[in-house]
Amino acid sequence: YLLDYARNQIWRKSADASPANRYLLREVPSWQIKAGDPDLTEAIDFHIDGNVYVLTRQGQIQIYSDRKLKQLKAVDLSKIEAPYQNQTAAKPLFQSLRGDTEFLYALDAANTRVIQIAKKPPHVVKQWVFLSQDAEWGRMHDLQIHNDKLWLLAGNQVLMYPAQGNF
């Protein structure tokens, strides 16, 4: 699956030699999108598992029913405060969205945190904030979920949580 936010589409490429086809939405230039229309122009990442979950730059998770233009509930992550004590949180900078069978995981790189969102019904469950003196941790920009662990790409390091002992 490929995100084409410039053309307001998600493309799907099958394993065979056939060309990629539109998976979600038709090509609608950004200036022709009407209020209430699906809008991927601010999308930065997505997850597909029957529904399409789209993460926007502003921290919105838009949920579309599978291959249809109907938008379901959305979740607003921009309002979730980072639980720092005696510190001011930075303006969120959402970088990536991943998912498993039950949850979505959104990476807020500016606040070095991962927010866990339940899919049904969509709501925030918890967040992990990663604090360290290591400057690499402040450069988180991608994550993956594998074997019930979070794998975080931070600068030139791969961090794993939960870890055996320390990172």
N, C-alpha and C positions, 0 to 999 in steps of 0.2 A: 504494500500500500504506500502511496506517495501523496503528500500534502502539497497542493498547488493553491496556495492562498491568493496568488495574483489573479487566478481565474475562478476562484470560489469553488474549487473542486477537490475531491479525493479520487485518485486513480488507483486501479487495481491491475497488477500484472500477474497472470497465471504462470504456472511452471512450464507450460508448453511454449511453443514458438509464436503463439498468437500475440498480436499487439496489445498494449495496455488499453483498458477501457475505463470509462467513468464509473466509479463506484457510488459516489454520492454527489448529488447536485448537478445542475447544468451550468454551462459557462455563462455567467452573468457579470459583466464589468462592474466594478465597485460603485461607480456612479449611477448604476441602474438598479441597485438593490433597494427594495422598498422596506419600510418598517414592517417587522414581523417576518420578513424573508430570512431563511438561513444565511448566515454571514460568516465566512471563513477568512475574511480579509485581515483580521487581527489574530488569527490562529498561529501558534508556534509549535504545537505538538498534538498528537492524538493517540487514542487507543481504541481498537475495534474488537468486540467480542459478541457480536449480534447487535448491539447498539454501537453508536459512534460517539465517543467522548472526546471533545475538543477543548484544549486548554488555550486560552487567549493570553495576550501580553498583560492584560489587566488583572489576570487571576480568576477569570470566569471559566467554569467548566460547563460547556453547552453539551447537552445530550440529545442526540437525534436517534429516532427509531431506525432500525436496520433498513438501509437503502431507500428510505422514504424522506420526504422533505419536512415531515412533522417534527418540530422541536419539542422535546420533553422537558422536564424540570432542569434547571441549571443551578449550579452551586457557585457561590461567590467567595473565593479564598482571600480576596484582598482585605476583607474585614477581620480575618483571623489574626489576632495579635500574637507576636512572638513572646514567649514567656520568659523574657530576660528580667533579672532583678538588677535594679540600679543602673540600667542601661536603656538607651533609646533605640528602638528597633529601626532598621533602615527601611526605606520604601521597598516593598517586595519586588523581586525580579524573578519571575517564574521562567524556568528554562526547559523542563521536560515533564512528561506525564507517562506513567507506565501503569500496568494493571495486572491483576491475577483474577481468579474466579470470583472473589468477593469484594476486593478493594481496588481503589485507584491510589496512586502515590504521585504527588506533585512536588517538584523540587523548587524551593525558593532559595536561589543562590545568594541573594543579598543578605539574608538572615541565617545562612547555613542551616537550613532546616528542611525536613521532608514532612509533608502533611498527608495523613492517611484519610481517605474518604470512602465510606461504605457506598456500594453501588445501589442497593435496594433497602430502604429508600435512600436517595442520595443525601448524605450528611457527613460532616467532619467527625472523625472518630478520635484521632489524636495526632500529635506532632512530635517529631524528634528534632531537637536542636543540638547541633554538633559544635561544641566550643573547644577551642584548642589554641595553644600558642603557635602552632605550626601554621605558617602562612598558606600552605597548600590547601588547607581546609577552607579557606576563604575563597578559593577558586573552583568550588564545586560547579559542574555544569551538565552532568548527566547522571542517570541512575538506571539500574536494572533490578528486577526481582528474580531471584533464582534460588531454589531449595530453601524457601522461607527466610532468605537473607536479603538485605539491601546491599547492593554493590554500587558505590558512589565513585564517579570519576571526578577527581579534584586535582587540577593542575596536571602534574605528571605522576600522580599516585592513584591507586585504586583502593578505596576503603571499603571494609565489609562490616555490616552490622546485622544481627548481633555477632560479635566477635568472640573467639575463644580467648579470654583474657583481654589484653589491650589491643588497639588497632596496631 
